[in-house]
Amino acid sequence: MHNKSCQFTRQQRLLTARDYQSVFAKPYKSSDRYLTILARDNNLLEARLGLAIAKKRIRFAVERNRLKRLIRESFRQQQVANLDYVVLAKNEANQADNRILLNSLAKHWQKLSRQCKKS
């Protein structure tokens, strides 16, 4: 049985092309050698996450799925600002272990939260 607080609910997801376009239009940006995360104010009471993990970047489905699971897990556990986020993977991401990726994600969430508070 899953704990409700650990689920990735529909309200926490970017669902439509319009949601994604909104983030891509004028994003705050955080990037390193593994990931790029774009964020944008959403005027909602909770943060939402969208994943854009391209086959071109991460060839094997098992690696893409591992990366998506890690991103969702990090998103749920961190205290992220109420923004819309889109995570893009870079080629290097599939060579990194889980610990490195989770540390990278934590830094991105903090950086984007600070950027958005300033503006």
MIVEX-828280 format. One line per field, with one value per residue: residue in one letter; x, y, z of N, C-alpha, C in turn. Coordinates in pm, 1 decimal. Example, Ala and Ser with C-alpha at 12.3 -4.5 7.8 and 13.67 -1.06 7.14 Angstrom:
res [a / s]
n_x [1319.0 / 1285.0]
n_y [-569.0 / -225.0]
n_z [780.0 / 708.0]
ca_x [1230.0 / 1367.0]
ca_y [-450.0 / -106.0]
ca_z [780.0 / 714.0]
c_x [1320.0 / 1290.0]
c_y [-330.0 / 3.0]
c_z [780.0 / 787.0]
//
This chain:
res [m / h / n / k / s / c / q / f / t / r / q / q / r / l / l / t / a / r / d / y / q / s / v / f / a / k / p / y / k / s / s / d / r / y / l / t / i / l / a / r / d / n / n / l / l / e / a / r / l / g / l / a / i / a / k / k / r / i / r / f / a / v / e / r / n / r / l / k / r / l / i / r / e / s / f / r / q / q / q / v / a / n / l / d / y / v / v / l / a / k / n / e / a / n / q / a / d / n / r / i / l / l / n / s / l / a / k / h / w / q / k / l / s / r / q / c / k / k / s]
n_x [84.4 / 58.0 / 185.8 / 0.8 / 127.6 / 355.5 / 292.1 / 286.8 / 92.9 / -179.7 / -224.5 / 27.7 / 160.2 / 270.7 / 46.4 / -51.7 / 27.6 / 25.4 / 90.7 / 359.8 / 464.5 / 431.2 / 625.9 / 859.4 / 858.6 / 944.2 / 1162.0 / 1304.1 / 1630.5 / 1832.7 / 2131.7 / 2353.7 / 2616.6 / 2462.9 / 2183.2 / 1923.0 / 1712.6 / 1413.0 / 1207.8 / 903.5 / 684.7 / 368.4 / 133.2 / -19.2 / -113.9 / 61.6 / 366.4 / 447.2 / 549.6 / 719.6 / 847.7 / 1102.9 / 1257.0 / 1461.2 / 1482.0 / 1690.3 / 1892.4 / 1910.7 / 1945.1 / 1849.7 / 1554.0 / 1538.9 / 1725.9 / 1618.4 / 1380.1 / 1477.5 / 1598.2 / 1374.2 / 1227.4 / 1402.2 / 1402.7 / 1131.9 / 1112.9 / 1298.7 / 1177.0 / 940.0 / 1042.9 / 1196.4 / 1164.8 / 1021.5 / 975.6 / 658.8 / 624.5 / 619.7 / 795.6 / 1025.4 / 1214.7 / 1507.5 / 1715.0 / 2067.1 / 2326.4 / 2522.1 / 2385.1 / 2302.6 / 2530.0 / 2582.1 / 2563.6 / 2292.4 / 2313.5 / 2471.8 / 2304.8 / 2078.8 / 2191.7 / 2258.3 / 2000.5 / 1890.2 / 2044.0 / 1964.6 / 1686.2 / 1702.7 / 1845.9 / 1670.1 / 1447.3 / 1549.7 / 1609.6 / 1353.4 / 1235.9 / 1372.0 / 1282.8]
n_y [-118.8 / 219.1 / 518.1 / 810.8 / 1067.3 / 1019.9 / 980.8 / 1073.1 / 1300.5 / 1383.2 / 1657.1 / 1751.4 / 1741.3 / 1857.2 / 1874.5 / 1943.1 / 2050.6 / 2324.6 / 2392.1 / 2311.8 / 2476.3 / 2725.5 / 2720.5 / 2690.2 / 2931.0 / 3165.9 / 3105.6 / 3056.7 / 2936.5 / 2652.7 / 2478.0 / 2201.7 / 1958.3 / 1731.3 / 1777.3 / 2004.3 / 2237.4 / 2399.5 / 2665.1 / 2826.0 / 3079.5 / 2979.7 / 3058.8 / 2896.7 / 2681.7 / 2477.2 / 2313.1 / 2205.4 / 1941.4 / 1864.3 / 1630.9 / 1602.0 / 1391.5 / 1299.2 / 1049.6 / 1073.6 / 1176.5 / 1003.9 / 691.3 / 424.6 / 270.6 / 173.5 / 329.5 / 587.3 / 558.9 / 509.2 / 756.0 / 927.2 / 829.0 / 896.0 / 1177.3 / 1241.2 / 1141.1 / 1304.0 / 1552.0 / 1517.3 / 1487.8 / 1716.1 / 2055.0 / 2227.8 / 2536.4 / 2694.4 / 2648.1 / 2591.5 / 2327.8 / 2204.6 / 1932.9 / 1858.7 / 1619.1 / 1565.1 / 1421.3 / 1311.6 / 1231.2 / 962.9 / 827.4 / 894.3 / 812.0 / 732.6 / 881.1 / 1104.3 / 1224.9 / 1284.1 / 1470.5 / 1670.5 / 1742.3 / 1842.9 / 2073.9 / 2219.6 / 2259.0 / 2423.0 / 2646.4 / 2744.4 / 2805.8 / 3016.8 / 3204.7 / 3267.3 / 3384.1 / 3621.3 / 3767.9]
n_z [0.0 / -88.2 / 53.7 / 84.7 / 82.0 / -58.4 / -318.4 / -663.8 / -767.6 / -993.6 / -986.5 / -944.7 / -1180.1 / -1501.9 / -1754.4 / -2009.2 / -2346.4 / -2354.9 / -2091.2 / -2083.9 / -2289.1 / -2174.4 / -1970.4 / -2124.5 / -2260.7 / -2108.5 / -1907.1 / -1573.9 / -1523.5 / -1457.6 / -1473.9 / -1526.6 / -1582.1 / -1612.3 / -1611.0 / -1719.4 / -1580.2 / -1615.0 / -1501.0 / -1402.1 / -1280.6 / -1147.7 / -1027.2 / -860.8 / -584.0 / -546.3 / -650.2 / -984.5 / -1202.3 / -1501.4 / -1736.2 / -1972.7 / -2116.8 / -2346.7 / -2603.7 / -2774.7 / -2617.5 / -2389.0 / -2449.3 / -2383.6 / -2265.0 / -2002.5 / -1868.6 / -1909.6 / -1766.0 / -1506.7 / -1455.5 / -1466.7 / -1247.8 / -1037.0 / -1057.4 / -1006.4 / -744.5 / -605.6 / -645.3 / -499.5 / -239.0 / -179.1 / -63.6 / -274.3 / -453.2 / -532.2 / -833.3 / -1190.3 / -1326.0 / -1569.8 / -1654.9 / -1826.1 / -1973.6 / -2007.5 / -2215.9 / -2044.5 / -1819.1 / -1804.2 / -1732.5 / -1475.3 / -1125.1 / -894.1 / -652.8 / -723.6 / -913.5 / -753.9 / -575.2 / -758.5 / -849.0 / -607.2 / -570.4 / -796.9 / -744.0 / -514.7 / -615.0 / -815.3 / -659.6 / -505.5 / -710.7 / -805.5 / -584.6 / -569.4 / -789.1]
ca_x [0.0 / 137.4 / 156.3 / -52.7 / 221.4 / 463.9 / 244.7 / 305.1 / -47.1 / -212.2 / -209.8 / 170.1 / 217.8 / 235.6 / -30.0 / -84.8 / 130.2 / 22.3 / 167.0 / 501.7 / 499.0 / 439.9 / 756.0 / 964.3 / 851.5 / 1024.2 / 1194.4 / 1424.2 / 1703.8 / 1943.9 / 2189.4 / 2485.6 / 2656.0 / 2368.3 / 2043.7 / 1880.3 / 1577.4 / 1348.1 / 1098.6 / 825.6 / 576.7 / 244.4 / 18.9 / -97.5 / -74.3 / 164.6 / 459.7 / 414.8 / 669.1 / 711.7 / 972.6 / 1132.1 / 1376.4 / 1460.8 / 1549.8 / 1814.6 / 1991.0 / 1920.2 / 1900.3 / 1780.5 / 1434.2 / 1566.1 / 1795.8 / 1521.1 / 1286.8 / 1552.5 / 1614.0 / 1243.4 / 1195.0 / 1485.1 / 1356.6 / 1004.7 / 1142.1 / 1362.7 / 1073.3 / 849.2 / 1110.5 / 1248.4 / 1068.7 / 1037.4 / 887.7 / 538.3 / 655.3 / 613.8 / 931.6 / 1047.1 / 1349.6 / 1564.9 / 1836.6 / 2180.2 / 2387.7 / 2599.9 / 2298.8 / 2291.0 / 2652.8 / 2590.1 / 2489.3 / 2175.3 / 2353.7 / 2515.8 / 2186.8 / 1996.1 / 2260.8 / 2241.2 / 1862.2 / 1871.5 / 2104.3 / 1877.8 / 1562.2 / 1737.4 / 1882.7 / 1549.9 / 1363.6 / 1611.3 / 1593.0 / 1214.7 / 1205.1 / 1431.5 / 1208.9]
ca_y [0.0 / 341.8 / 630.7 / 920.2 / 1178.5 / 980.1 / 967.5 / 1183.6 / 1317.1 / 1452.3 / 1801.6 / 1784.0 / 1719.1 / 1939.8 / 1778.0 / 1983.1 / 2118.1 / 2465.7 / 2399.1 / 2304.3 / 2596.4 / 2835.8 / 2713.0 / 2712.7 / 3068.2 / 3262.5 / 3030.0 / 3063.4 / 2821.1 / 2599.9 / 2375.7 / 2146.9 / 1864.4 / 1621.2 / 1818.2 / 2143.5 / 2250.5 / 2527.1 / 2688.7 / 2946.9 / 3101.2 / 2916.9 / 3116.7 / 2790.1 / 2654.3 / 2374.5 / 2300.7 / 2101.4 / 1890.4 / 1803.7 / 1565.4 / 1597.2 / 1306.4 / 1260.2 / 927.1 / 1115.7 / 1198.8 / 884.1 / 594.2 / 304.3 / 295.5 / 145.5 / 448.1 / 698.3 / 532.9 / 531.0 / 900.4 / 984.9 / 791.2 / 977.9 / 1316.1 / 1249.1 / 1119.2 / 1425.4 / 1656.0 / 1492.3 / 1499.1 / 1851.0 / 2163.1 / 2310.8 / 2652.6 / 2672.9 / 2683.8 / 2482.8 / 2285.2 / 2106.0 / 1877.5 / 1807.1 / 1541.7 / 1575.5 / 1291.3 / 1264.7 / 1188.1 / 817.1 / 773.0 / 934.1 / 724.8 / 794.1 / 980.3 / 1225.1 / 1287.7 / 1342.1 / 1592.0 / 1768.4 / 1789.4 / 1924.3 / 2205.2 / 2288.6 / 2304.3 / 2537.1 / 2761.3 / 2798.8 / 2867.1 / 3147.6 / 3293.2 / 3308.4 / 3472.9 / 3751.8 / 3842.9]
ca_z [0.0 / -98.6 / 140.7 / 3.3 / 70.2 / -147.4 / -455.3 / -757.2 / -806.7 / -1118.5 / -962.9 / -940.6 / -1312.6 / -1617.0 / -1831.9 / -2146.4 / -2426.2 / -2314.2 / -1966.4 / -2119.8 / -2366.4 / -2079.1 / -1904.4 / -2224.2 / -2312.0 / -2031.8 / -1786.1 / -1492.2 / -1572.6 / -1380.7 / -1559.1 / -1498.2 / -1687.7 / -1621.0 / -1629.4 / -1725.8 / -1526.5 / -1643.2 / -1406.4 / -1426.5 / -1184.1 / -1194.2 / -955.3 / -798.7 / -446.2 / -539.9 / -762.0 / -1082.6 / -1268.3 / -1634.0 / -1772.5 / -2116.1 / -2120.9 / -2487.7 / -2648.0 / -2839.7 / -2511.5 / -2305.2 / -2549.0 / -2338.5 / -2184.3 / -1861.2 / -1815.9 / -1905.8 / -1655.7 / -1381.1 / -1440.8 / -1434.5 / -1108.5 / -948.5 / -1063.2 / -932.7 / -602.6 / -555.5 / -648.8 / -386.5 / -109.3 / -155.8 / -46.1 / -393.9 / -460.6 / -612.7 / -971.3 / -1287.4 / -1361.3 / -1675.2 / -1643.6 / -1950.0 / -1946.2 / -2099.2 / -2246.2 / -1929.3 / -1709.2 / -1789.5 / -1673.2 / -1334.3 / -1034.4 / -831.8 / -552.0 / -794.9 / -973.2 / -647.5 / -529.9 / -865.6 / -844.0 / -486.3 / -598.3 / -893.2 / -677.4 / -428.3 / -698.3 / -879.9 / -555.6 / -474.5 / -827.0 / -816.3 / -471.9 / -599.2 / -891.5]
c_x [88.2 / 90.6 / 113.4 / 49.7 / 334.9 / 420.3 / 272.2 / 169.3 / -62.1 / -192.9 / -63.7 / 237.4 / 180.9 / 169.7 / -46.9 / 34.4 / 137.8 / 101.3 / 317.0 / 545.8 / 515.7 / 577.0 / 868.5 / 969.9 / 946.9 / 1069.3 / 1306.3 / 1497.5 / 1816.1 / 1999.0 / 2323.7 / 2516.1 / 2556.4 / 2228.1 / 2031.1 / 1738.3 / 1529.6 / 1232.6 / 1029.5 / 716.0 / 447.3 / 118.4 / -74.9 / -45.3 / 27.9 / 250.2 / 413.0 / 541.5 / 635.4 / 847.3 / 986.0 / 1264.7 / 1381.3 / 1536.3 / 1684.4 / 1927.2 / 2017.4 / 1859.8 / 1812.4 / 1666.6 / 1460.8 / 1637.8 / 1702.2 / 1427.0 / 1353.4 / 1563.8 / 1481.5 / 1203.3 / 1273.0 / 1436.3 / 1226.5 / 1026.1 / 1202.7 / 1260.4 / 978.6 / 915.0 / 1158.7 / 1134.1 / 1086.9 / 937.5 / 767.8 / 557.5 / 621.2 / 756.7 / 927.5 / 1193.1 / 1390.2 / 1694.7 / 1942.5 / 2241.6 / 2458.1 / 2513.5 / 2294.4 / 2419.0 / 2663.5 / 2511.9 / 2379.1 / 2211.5 / 2393.7 / 2395.5 / 2096.5 / 2059.1 / 2244.6 / 2100.8 / 1837.8 / 1926.8 / 2017.6 / 1751.9 / 1590.4 / 1766.3 / 1758.8 / 1456.7 / 1416.7 / 1590.4 / 1451.8 / 1174.2 / 1258.8 / 1346.8 / 1071.1]
c_y [124.2 / 446.3 / 747.9 / 1031.2 / 1147.0 / 968.8 / 1093.5 / 1207.2 / 1392.1 / 1604.1 / 1845.5 / 1769.6 / 1830.0 / 1844.3 / 1815.4 / 2048.2 / 2265.5 / 2487.0 / 2401.5 / 2430.4 / 2717.2 / 2837.5 / 2743.0 / 2858.8 / 3164.3 / 3200.3 / 3090.3 / 2934.8 / 2782.7 / 2481.5 / 2327.9 / 2042.3 / 1750.9 / 1663.8 / 1967.4 / 2145.7 / 2392.3 / 2542.6 / 2819.4 / 2956.8 / 3041.0 / 2970.7 / 3010.1 / 2767.4 / 2542.2 / 2372.8 / 2189.5 / 2066.7 / 1832.6 / 1745.4 / 1563.9 / 1522.7 / 1242.4 / 1130.5 / 959.8 / 1132.2 / 1072.7 / 769.4 / 482.4 / 337.0 / 274.9 / 264.8 / 568.2 / 680.9 / 553.0 / 680.9 / 966.8 / 953.2 / 876.5 / 1122.3 / 1331.6 / 1233.9 / 1244.5 / 1538.8 / 1641.2 / 1521.7 / 1640.3 / 1948.7 / 2258.9 / 2425.6 / 2619.7 / 2727.4 / 2566.0 / 2453.7 / 2190.3 / 2063.2 / 1817.0 / 1735.2 / 1570.8 / 1436.7 / 1229.9 / 1201.3 / 1036.9 / 752.9 / 801.8 / 836.3 / 804.1 / 904.3 / 1112.2 / 1298.7 / 1351.1 / 1469.2 / 1704.0 / 1828.2 / 1880.1 / 2065.1 / 2285.4 / 2342.4 / 2427.4 / 2662.0 / 2825.7 / 2863.4 / 3005.6 / 3246.9 / 3350.8 / 3401.4 / 3612.5 / 3834.1 / 3883.8]
c_z [0.0 / 1.1 / 53.4 / -20.5 / -27.0 / -292.6 / -535.5 / -821.9 / -937.9 / -1104.0 / -962.3 / -1076.7 / -1409.1 / -1715.6 / -1979.1 / -2216.2 / -2387.7 / -2185.4 / -1996.4 / -2194.5 / -2275.1 / -2010.5 / -2002.8 / -2270.7 / -2240.5 / -1901.1 / -1701.7 / -1528.4 / -1477.1 / -1458.5 / -1504.6 / -1605.0 / -1707.1 / -1664.2 / -1654.1 / -1672.3 / -1553.8 / -1545.3 / -1440.5 / -1321.2 / -1238.0 / -1126.4 / -897.5 / -656.9 / -434.1 / -665.8 / -855.7 / -1160.0 / -1405.0 / -1668.4 / -1924.3 / -2130.5 / -2259.7 / -2513.8 / -2710.1 / -2736.4 / -2428.7 / -2386.6 / -2496.9 / -2242.7 / -2036.2 / -1796.0 / -1807.2 / -1787.0 / -1520.1 / -1353.0 / -1401.7 / -1290.4 / -1009.2 / -942.4 / -984.0 / -782.3 / -538.8 / -544.5 / -529.9 / -252.7 / -78.2 / -132.8 / -163.2 / -390.6 / -548.9 / -753.3 / -1060.4 / -1329.2 / -1479.7 / -1666.1 / -1777.3 / -1915.2 / -2051.4 / -2115.9 / -2125.4 / -1819.7 / -1693.4 / -1737.1 / -1524.0 / -1247.1 / -963.9 / -733.3 / -617.7 / -852.8 / -866.9 / -590.5 / -631.7 / -861.2 / -723.6 / -507.9 / -694.4 / -825.6 / -591.5 / -510.4 / -760.6 / -779.2 / -517.9 / -587.8 / -831.4 / -701.6 / -498.0 / -693.0 / -846.5]
//
